[in-house]
Amino acid sequence: MVILGNFLQALATVINIGLTLFMWVVIAQAVLSWVNPDPFNPIVRFIHQVTDPVLRQIRTRIPTMYGGIDLSPIIVILLIVFLQKFLVVSLIDIAKILS
């Protein structure tokens, strides 16, 4: 059971790091939406390719434009924080029980 506990702890750590990185990419995309960046810049294209599928899903399901302000990045960040507090912490707690 120790191996399963260690596996769950490692999985929780990887998920937490991935969610944190994605949150920072969403923040970068929100900041880029305030300026007019070069659309052919590889970094800008990467940020849009990574975030657009998730933000598009939020925008189609929930009307998030209020007064010209797009609230979908805030919703995505809140979902990421929820997953970090619920999923990651739950996996760590289960790993502690199994260790």
N, C-alpha and C positions, 0 to 999 in steps of 0.2 A: 504493500500500500504506500510505502514511502516513495516509490518511483512515480506512482500516479499523482501523489501530492506535489512532488517536484515538477512534474509535467504541467500540472494545473497552475502552479506558481509561475513557471516560465511563460505559459500561454497568457496568463493575466498580464505579465510584464510586457510582452510583445503587443498585445491588444492595446494596453495603455499608451505605449509609445506611438503606435500607429494612429490612435485617436488624437493624441496630442499634436502629432505632425500634421494630420489632416485639418485640425482646428486652426493651426497657424497658416496653412495654405488658404483656408476659407477667409481668414482675416486679411491675408495679402490680397485676395481677390476683391474683397470689399474696399480696401484702400485703393486698389487699381481702378475701381469703378468711379472713384472721385476725380481721377485725372484722365487724360486722354493718352494712354501709352501706345507705343508702336505695336500694332497687331502682328507684325512679323518677327518681333523679338521672341527668341525661343523660350525664354523664361515666362513671358506673358502667355504664350501659346500653351505651355505646359500647365500653368495655373488654371487657365480656362478649360483645358481638356480634362483636368482632374476634378474641378469643382462644378462645371456646368451640368453634368448628369444628375448630381444630387440636388443642386439648387433648382433645376428644371422640374424635378419631381415635386418639390415643395411648392413651387410657383403654380403648377397645374392643379394641385389639390387644395391649396389655401390661397385666397386672394391676399397677397402680401404687399401690394403697392398702396401706400397711403400717402397722398400728397406728394407723389413722386419719389418716395423713399421706399427702397426695397428691403423688406424685413426678413427675407428668406435666409440670409447669412446668420441672423440672430437666432432663428429657429433651429438651424443646423448646429450652431454652437451650443444651444441649450440641449439638443438631443445628444451631442457628444458628451457634455458634462453629465447628463443622466446616465449614459452608458458607462462612463468612468466610475460614477458613484455606485451604480447598481451592479453591473456585470463584472467589472474588474474586482470590486471589493468582495462580491459574492464568490468569485473564483478563488481569491486569496483566502477567504474564510474556509472554504471547502478544502483547500490545500493544507491549511493548518490543521484541520480535523484529521485529514488522512496521514499527516506526517507523524 
